[in-house]
Amino acid sequence: MKQALYIFTIAAILLTFTSCTREDDLNEIFIGKTWYMNGGIINGMKLNSEVKNFYTDGSQSAYYITFSQGTYHGALSSGFTFSGTWSADGKKHTINLYPSNNTSPEVTFDKQIYNILTSTTSYESGAEFLRLKKDGDNQIFFGSTR
């Protein structure tokens, strides 16, 4: 009985330490990838019809973000482009985007998206998705395809 308890305790300790040390490979998630916006939450409201209407005009040059080593660039609607530098921590799942200029989009919806992007503090990621979060009520969802 003591031996089983001892083995269980050692296994529990090992699991605790291995589960807490998961660190994302930032290069795999961000570098060289283009992420296409496919949803989000703005002020607690899920984007529904707005997401469906993103690409109905046939434009493939809107609502994306691309990451390179230390820099990013992207586009919203009406030709508004943005760029800057970024940093992330793969262990804490935090990210910060630092815009290179102080311009803001004119379209209200784009202003909301841009505000979330430039104020994002954390991320979640998988092979096919990226979620940038300002907070629980303001998040932008991206996919690897449109």
Secondary structure, 3 states (H helix, E strand, C coil): CHHHHHHHHHHHHHHHHHHCCCCCCHHHHCECCEEEEEEEEECCEECCHHHHCCCCCCCCCCCEEEEECCEEEEECHHHCEEEEEEEEECCCCEEEEEECCCCCCCCHHHHHHHHHHHHCCEEEECCCEEEEEEECCEEEEEECCC
